């Protein structure tokens, strides 16, 4: 999985921070949120700048994979013109 790697020098309290083993440091921050709050945080809040794959990996890590479709909207591309 490709987790988002925040700049901890600029923001040492980033909720996406991970330890040397790749474990989420502020896991309780995410687990204490309701599904609705988590969707808002990932789409309009702290998670908005993350890529879809980073969001997906994060949601799977906090056992909220059932929210992936709500958070990671699929981009519909127009058909190619020849």
Phi and psi in radians as a Rosetta constraint file:
Dihedral C 1 N 2 CA 2 C 2 CIRCULARHARMONIC -1.825 0.35
Dihedral N 2 CA 2 C 2 N 3 CIRCULARHARMONIC 1.728 0.35
Dihedral C 2 N 3 CA 3 C 3 CIRCULARHARMONIC -1.437 0.35
Dihedral N 3 CA 3 C 3 N 4 CIRCULARHARMONIC 2.631 0.35
Dihedral C 3 N 4 CA 4 C 4 CIRCULARHARMONIC -1.135 0.35
Dihedral N 4 CA 4 C 4 N 5 CIRCULARHARMONIC 2.367 0.35
Dihedral C 4 N 5 CA 5 C 5 CIRCULARHARMONIC -2.006 0.35
Dihedral N 5 CA 5 C 5 N 6 CIRCULARHARMONIC 1.706 0.35
Dihedral C 5 N 6 CA 6 C 6 CIRCULARHARMONIC -1.255 0.35
Dihedral N 6 CA 6 C 6 N 7 CIRCULARHARMONIC 2.772 0.35
Dihedral C 6 N 7 CA 7 C 7 CIRCULARHARMONIC -1.443 0.35
Dihedral N 7 CA 7 C 7 N 8 CIRCULARHARMONIC 1.696 0.35
Dihedral C 7 N 8 CA 8 C 8 CIRCULARHARMONIC -1.284 0.35
Dihedral N 8 CA 8 C 8 N 9 CIRCULARHARMONIC -0.276 0.35
Dihedral C 8 N 9 CA 9 C 9 CIRCULARHARMONIC -1.211 0.35
Dihedral N 9 CA 9 C 9 N 10 CIRCULARHARMONIC -0.673 0.35
Dihedral C 9 N 10 CA 10 C 10 CIRCULARHARMONIC -1.419 0.35
Dihedral N 10 CA 10 C 10 N 11 CIRCULARHARMONIC -0.590 0.35
Dihedral C 10 N 11 CA 11 C 11 CIRCULARHARMONIC -2.505 0.35
Dihedral N 11 CA 11 C 11 N 12 CIRCULARHARMONIC 1.502 0.35
Dihedral C 11 N 12 CA 12 C 12 CIRCULARHARMONIC -1.164 0.35
Dihedral N 12 CA 12 C 12 N 13 CIRCULARHARMONIC -0.279 0.35
Dihedral C 12 N 13 CA 13 C 13 CIRCULARHARMONIC -1.751 0.35
Dihedral N 13 CA 13 C 13 N 14 CIRCULARHARMONIC 0.351 0.35
Dihedral C 13 N 14 CA 14 C 14 CIRCULARHARMONIC -1.006 0.35
Dihedral N 14 CA 14 C 14 N 15 CIRCULARHARMONIC 2.272 0.35
Dihedral C 14 N 15 CA 15 C 15 CIRCULARHARMONIC -1.203 0.35
Dihedral N 15 CA 15 C 15 N 16 CIRCULARHARMONIC -0.149 0.35
Dihedral C 15 N 16 CA 16 C 16 CIRCULARHARMONIC -1.695 0.35
Dihedral N 16 CA 16 C 16 N 17 CIRCULARHARMONIC 0.095 0.35
Dihedral C 16 N 17 CA 17 C 17 CIRCULARHARMONIC -1.065 0.35
Dihedral N 17 CA 17 C 17 N 18 CIRCULARHARMONIC 2.478 0.35
Dihedral C 17 N 18 CA 18 C 18 CIRCULARHARMONIC -2.231 0.35
Dihedral N 18 CA 18 C 18 N 19 CIRCULARHARMONIC 2.644 0.35
Dihedral C 18 N 19 CA 19 C 19 CIRCULARHARMONIC -1.453 0.35
Dihedral N 19 CA 19 C 19 N 20 CIRCULARHARMONIC -3.068 0.35
Dihedral C 19 N 20 CA 20 C 20 CIRCULARHARMONIC -1.078 0.35
Dihedral N 20 CA 20 C 20 N 21 CIRCULARHARMONIC -0.442 0.35
Dihedral C 20 N 21 CA 21 C 21 CIRCULARHARMONIC -1.561 0.35
Dihedral N 21 CA 21 C 21 N 22 CIRCULARHARMONIC 0.032 0.35
Dihedral C 21 N 22 CA 22 C 22 CIRCULARHARMONIC 1.472 0.35
Dihedral N 22 CA 22 C 22 N 23 CIRCULARHARMONIC 0.181 0.35
Dihedral C 22 N 23 CA 23 C 23 CIRCULARHARMONIC -1.520 0.35
Dihedral N 23 CA 23 C 23 N 24 CIRCULARHARMONIC 2.443 0.35
Dihedral C 23 N 24 CA 24 C 24 CIRCULARHARMONIC -1.115 0.35
Dihedral N 24 CA 24 C 24 N 25 CIRCULARHARMONIC 2.140 0.35
Dihedral C 24 N 25 CA 25 C 25 CIRCULARHARMONIC -1.266 0.35
Dihedral N 25 CA 25 C 25 N 26 CIRCULARHARMONIC -0.761 0.35
Dihedral C 25 N 26 CA 26 C 26 CIRCULARHARMONIC -1.802 0.35
Dihedral N 26 CA 26 C 26 N 27 CIRCULARHARMONIC 0.857 0.35
Dihedral C 26 N 27 CA 27 C 27 CIRCULARHARMONIC -1.019 0.35
Dihedral N 27 CA 27 C 27 N 28 CIRCULARHARMONIC -0.693 0.35
Dihedral C 27 N 28 CA 28 C 28 CIRCULARHARMONIC -1.070 0.35
Dihedral N 28 CA 28 C 28 N 29 CIRCULARHARMONIC -0.572 0.35
Dihedral C 28 N 29 CA 29 C 29 CIRCULARHARMONIC -0.964 0.35
Dihedral N 29 CA 29 C 29 N 30 CIRCULARHARMONIC -0.773 0.35
Dihedral C 29 N 30 CA 30 C 30 CIRCULARHARMONIC -1.392 0.35
Dihedral N 30 CA 30 C 30 N 31 CIRCULARHARMONIC -0.676 0.35
Dihedral C 30 N 31 CA 31 C 31 CIRCULARHARMONIC -1.226 0.35
Dihedral N 31 CA 31 C 31 N 32 CIRCULARHARMONIC -0.440 0.35
Dihedral C 31 N 32 CA 32 C 32 CIRCULARHARMONIC -1.389 0.35
Dihedral N 32 CA 32 C 32 N 33 CIRCULARHARMONIC -0.178 0.35
Dihedral C 32 N 33 CA 33 C 33 CIRCULARHARMONIC -1.435 0.35
Dihedral N 33 CA 33 C 33 N 34 CIRCULARHARMONIC 2.556 0.35
Dihedral C 33 N 34 CA 34 C 34 CIRCULARHARMONIC -1.287 0.35
Dihedral N 34 CA 34 C 34 N 35 CIRCULARHARMONIC 2.877 0.35
Dihedral C 34 N 35 CA 35 C 35 CIRCULARHARMONIC -1.008 0.35
Dihedral N 35 CA 35 C 35 N 36 CIRCULARHARMONIC -0.758 0.35
Dihedral C 35 N 36 CA 36 C 36 CIRCULARHARMONIC -1.082 0.35
Dihedral N 36 CA 36 C 36 N 37 CIRCULARHARMONIC -0.774 0.35
Dihedral C 36 N 37 CA 37 C 37 CIRCULARHARMONIC -1.124 0.35
Dihedral N 37 CA 37 C 37 N 38 CIRCULARHARMONIC -0.675 0.35
Dihedral C 37 N 38 CA 38 C 38 CIRCULARHARMONIC -1.157 0.35
Dihedral N 38 CA 38 C 38 N 39 CIRCULARHARMONIC -0.724 0.35
Dihedral C 38 N 39 CA 39 C 39 CIRCULARHARMONIC -1.057 0.35
Dihedral N 39 CA 39 C 39 N 40 CIRCULARHARMONIC -0.793 0.35
Dihedral C 39 N 40 CA 40 C 40 CIRCULARHARMONIC -1.120 0.35
Dihedral N 40 CA 40 C 40 N 41 CIRCULARHARMONIC -0.715 0.35
Dihedral C 40 N 41 CA 41 C 41 CIRCULARHARMONIC -1.112 0.35
Dihedral N 41 CA 41 C 41 N 42 CIRCULARHARMONIC -0.629 0.35
Dihedral C 41 N 42 CA 42 C 42 CIRCULARHARMONIC -1.454 0.35
Dihedral N 42 CA 42 C 42 N 43 CIRCULARHARMONIC -0.413 0.35
Dihedral C 42 N 43 CA 43 C 43 CIRCULARHARMONIC -1.758 0.35
Dihedral N 43 CA 43 C 43 N 44 CIRCULARHARMONIC -0.563 0.35
Dihedral C 43 N 44 CA 44 C 44 CIRCULARHARMONIC -2.189 0.35
Dihedral N 44 CA 44 C 44 N 45 CIRCULARHARMONIC -0.128 0.35
Dihedral C 44 N 45 CA 45 C 45 CIRCULARHARMONIC -1.977 0.35
Dihedral N 45 CA 45 C 45 N 46 CIRCULARHARMONIC -2.341 0.35
Dihedral C 45 N 46 CA 46 C 46 CIRCULARHARMONIC -1.073 0.35
Dihedral N 46 CA 46 C 46 N 47 CIRCULARHARMONIC -0.439 0.35
Dihedral C 46 N 47 CA 47 C 47 CIRCULARHARMONIC -1.608 0.35
Dihedral N 47 CA 47 C 47 N 48 CIRCULARHARMONIC -0.097 0.35
Dihedral C 47 N 48 CA 48 C 48 CIRCULARHARMONIC -0.962 0.35
Dihedral N 48 CA 48 C 48 N 49 CIRCULARHARMONIC -0.717 0.35
Dihedral C 48 N 49 CA 49 C 49 CIRCULARHARMONIC -1.323 0.35
Dihedral N 49 CA 49 C 49 N 50 CIRCULARHARMONIC -0.127 0.35
Dihedral C 49 N 50 CA 50 C 50 CIRCULARHARMONIC -1.246 0.35
Dihedral N 50 CA 50 C 50 N 51 CIRCULARHARMONIC 2.666 0.35
Dihedral C 50 N 51 CA 51 C 51 CIRCULARHARMONIC -1.295 0.35
Dihedral N 51 CA 51 C 51 N 52 CIRCULARHARMONIC 2.867 0.35
Dihedral C 51 N 52 CA 52 C 52 CIRCULARHARMONIC -1.057 0.35
Dihedral N 52 CA 52 C 52 N 53 CIRCULARHARMONIC -0.679 0.35
Dihedral C 52 N 53 CA 53 C 53 CIRCULARHARMONIC -1.211 0.35
Dihedral N 53 CA 53 C 53 N 54 CIRCULARHARMONIC -0.614 0.35
Dihedral C 53 N 54 CA 54 C 54 CIRCULARHARMONIC -1.192 0.35
Dihedral N 54 CA 54 C 54 N 55 CIRCULARHARMONIC -0.703 0.35
Dihedral C 54 N 55 CA 55 C 55 CIRCULARHARMONIC -1.113 0.35
Dihedral N 55 CA 55 C 55 N 56 CIRCULARHARMONIC -0.779 0.35
Dihedral C 55 N 56 CA 56 C 56 CIRCULARHARMONIC -1.052 0.35
Dihedral N 56 CA 56 C 56 N 57 CIRCULARHARMONIC -0.803 0.35
Dihedral C 56 N 57 CA 57 C 57 CIRCULARHARMONIC -1.091 0.35
Dihedral N 57 CA 57 C 57 N 58 CIRCULARHARMONIC -0.716 0.35
Dihedral C 57 N 58 CA 58 C 58 CIRCULARHARMONIC -1.154 0.35
Dihedral N 58 CA 58 C 58 N 59 CIRCULARHARMONIC -0.787 0.35
Dihedral C 58 N 59 CA 59 C 59 CIRCULARHARMONIC -1.097 0.35
Dihedral N 59 CA 59 C 59 N 60 CIRCULARHARMONIC -0.685 0.35
Dihedral C 59 N 60 CA 60 C 60 CIRCULARHARMONIC -1.142 0.35
Dihedral N 60 CA 60 C 60 N 61 CIRCULARHARMONIC -0.669 0.35
Dihedral C 60 N 61 CA 61 C 61 CIRCULARHARMONIC -1.158 0.35
Dihedral N 61 CA 61 C 61 N 62 CIRCULARHARMONIC -0.588 0.35
Dihedral C 61 N 62 CA 62 C 62 CIRCULARHARMONIC -1.695 0.35
Dihedral N 62 CA 62 C 62 N 63 CIRCULARHARMONIC 0.346 0.35
Dihedral C 62 N 63 CA 63 C 63 CIRCULARHARMONIC 1.005 0.35
Dihedral N 63 CA 63 C 63 N 64 CIRCULARHARMONIC 0.728 0.35
Dihedral C 63 N 64 CA 64 C 64 CIRCULARHARMONIC -2.211 0.35
Dihedral N 64 CA 64 C 64 N 65 CIRCULARHARMONIC 0.666 0.35
Dihedral C 64 N 65 CA 65 C 65 CIRCULARHARMONIC -1.082 0.35
Dihedral N 65 CA 65 C 65 N 66 CIRCULARHARMONIC -0.343 0.35
Dihedral C 65 N 66 CA 66 C 66 CIRCULARHARMONIC -1.191 0.35
Dihedral N 66 CA 66 C 66 N 67 CIRCULARHARMONIC -0.166 0.35
Dihedral C 66 N 67 CA 67 C 67 CIRCULARHARMONIC -1.716 0.35
Dihedral N 67 CA 67 C 67 N 68 CIRCULARHARMONIC -0.029 0.35
Dihedral C 67 N 68 CA 68 C 68 CIRCULARHARMONIC -0.996 0.35
Dihedral N 68 CA 68 C 68 N 69 CIRCULARHARMONIC -0.777 0.35
Dihedral C 68 N 69 CA 69 C 69 CIRCULARHARMONIC -1.104 0.35
Dihedral N 69 CA 69 C 69 N 70 CIRCULARHARMONIC -0.562 0.35
Dihedral C 69 N 70 CA 70 C 70 CIRCULARHARMONIC -1.334 0.35
Dihedral N 70 CA 70 C 70 N 71 CIRCULARHARMONIC -0.610 0.35
Dihedral C 70 N 71 CA 71 C 71 CIRCULARHARMONIC -1.512 0.35
Dihedral N 71 CA 71 C 71 N 72 CIRCULARHARMONIC -0.732 0.35
Dihedral C 71 N 72 CA 72 C 72 CIRCULARHARMONIC -1.783 0.35
Dihedral N 72 CA 72 C 72 N 73 CIRCULARHARMONIC 1.429 0.35
Dihedral C 72 N 73 CA 73 C 73 CIRCULARHARMONIC -1.183 0.35
Dihedral N 73 CA 73 C 73 N 74 CIRCULARHARMONIC 2.421 0.35
Dihedral C 73 N 74 CA 74 C 74 CIRCULARHARMONIC -1.447 0.35
Dihedral N 74 CA 74 C 74 N 75 CIRCULARHARMONIC 2.390 0.35
Dihedral C 74 N 75 CA 75 C 75 CIRCULARHARMONIC -1.504 0.35
Dihedral N 75 CA 75 C 75 N 76 CIRCULARHARMONIC 2.209 0.35
Dihedral C 75 N 76 CA 76 C 76 CIRCULARHARMONIC -1.687 0.35
Dihedral N 76 CA 76 C 76 N 77 CIRCULARHARMONIC 2.091 0.35
Dihedral C 76 N 77 CA 77 C 77 CIRCULARHARMONIC -1.685 0.35
Dihedral N 77 CA 77 C 77 N 78 CIRCULARHARMONIC 2.475 0.35
Dihedral C 77 N 78 CA 78 C 78 CIRCULARHARMONIC -1.199 0.35
Dihedral N 78 CA 78 C 78 N 79 CIRCULARHARMONIC 2.723 0.35
Dihedral C 78 N 79 CA 79 C 79 CIRCULARHARMONIC -1.101 0.35
Dihedral N 79 CA 79 C 79 N 80 CIRCULARHARMONIC 2.591 0.35
Dihedral C 79 N 80 CA 80 C 80 CIRCULARHARMONIC -1.235 0.35
Dihedral N 80 CA 80 C 80 N 81 CIRCULARHARMONIC 2.444 0.35
Dihedral C 80 N 81 CA 81 C 81 CIRCULARHARMONIC -1.663 0.35
Dihedral N 81 CA 81 C 81 N 82 CIRCULARHARMONIC 2.440 0.35
